[in-house]
Amino acid sequence: MSVPVVAVIGRTNVGKSSLCNAILGFRTAIVDDTPGVTRDRQAFMVNRYEFPFWLVDTGGVIGDEDAEMEPLVRDQAEIAISEADIILCVFDGINGPQESDREVVRLLRNSGKKILYVINKCEKKETKESSVEFFGLGIDEPFLVSAAHRQGIGELVARIKDEALSIGKFKEGLVRADKGIRISLVGKPNVGKSTLVNTLLGKKRVVVADKPGTTRDSIEVSVIRDGQLYTIIDTAGLRRKSNIEEGSVERYSSLRTTKSIAGSDVVVLILDATEGIPSDQDKKIATLAHDKGKGLIIVLNKWDIVEEKSTKAFENAVRDAFKFAPYAPILFVSALTGKKCPNILDLAKEVYEARETRLPTAKLNRTIETAVLKVPPPVYRTTPIKFFFATQIGVAPPTIVIFCNHPKGVSAQYERYLLKAIREEFPLTGTEIRVVFRKKSEKGASKEKHEEEEGIEYERFDS
């Protein structure tokens, strides 16, 4: 039994994104008075009610988009209509019915889909009374709501449930849907993130144009590959903060991209291979993913038009730029032709599983012991540093505590040496391994080591 798809359709600036936010219960879509802020269709899994459903926000079917973008945005809305089971046709209660509303109604009727008419911005009594004017469009009894004030949302959702039941799109007691492996595609503007999403999905899912900044919000889409569900997040291109106007839609888009990285399992950093050496902004984006402990994959896109085809030279340049993340795998792809693009999802799954790995305690300790015997730690204040015992205290990313007599005496250089030894024994693809040193006496550490070997739980330390 499939999960119903509910598409929110209407002319530009009637409050479609505000309505989506009200139904979702949190702010996820950008809301701005500027017409045409939403350009792509964005799908969100709604799990907060008695039944799950996909909610699809769209750009204006008819509206005030610039001439270059309007046909692309309309295409996305029409695709959303074709894929929907139920359509919420949204009107602006304050401005009343417009001729473009009539055209939207005509378009939706031709789709043959179930339509629920919604008049938004009806928080005031006079607006509700004047809503009768919309019957002139030949519509059924509408729902009067105020997305901004969360009024009328419960009744609307209840009706969505009834309609979904009537068309057999779900049954009572359906298990809530899993969001799968969450993958954020990040990078500077115009590196091909949206094209890559469409290639991975095998269809035109997001607006693609040569104009930088086409994607203004983080757009979530889902795909199932070999039985694994992936949620792919196409993010707005990140530019230098100094180049973004304070209070602009782009400023909010940048914040949403940062939030998307924090909420993902794997970050795929897209680089433009035609630009050669990664920029400082590329490094900052990768550092953000690294610092948050996310899985990281580096993808060089547009490889099909690079004149110099030596991957080794490019890989060396990337490795040199991202020295802090030597664990990140590098892929050379072409989002336009699709070459090697499917490898991204396979690799993302491998990285996800690596982040969730629990290392065998005995093998971990043998690895560290061998490394210490090979290269002993430096003396700290005339006292030799002793390592007693190591154990993993967390995943995503794998985090290890090493008990020793002088944690402050372990230099950054020696820490890197131990990390290298651990990674050689446990080559976890695409994920950082974090090591924390804790002070313990020899007696105390021996006791905890015995308890660990016997399977006895003991207090875990915060990393």
TAUR-V872668 format. One line per field, one symbol per residue. burial: 1 if it has 9 or more other ideal C-beta (glycine too) atoms within 8 Angstrom, else 0. A space follows every 10 residues. Layout:
burial->???
This chain:
burial->0011111111 1111111111 1111000011 0000111111 1111110000 1111111111 1110100011 0111111111 1001111111 1110011101 1111101100 1010111111 1100001101 1001001010 0111111100 0110011011 1011101011 0001000001 1111111111 1111111111 1000111100 0011111111 1110100111 1111111110 0001000011 1111011111 1001111111 1110000100 1111111111 0001111111 1110010000 0001101110 1100101111 1111110001 1111111111 1101101010 1011101111 1100001001 0010101111 1110101111 1111110011 0001101110 1110010111 1011111101 0101110110 1100000000 000
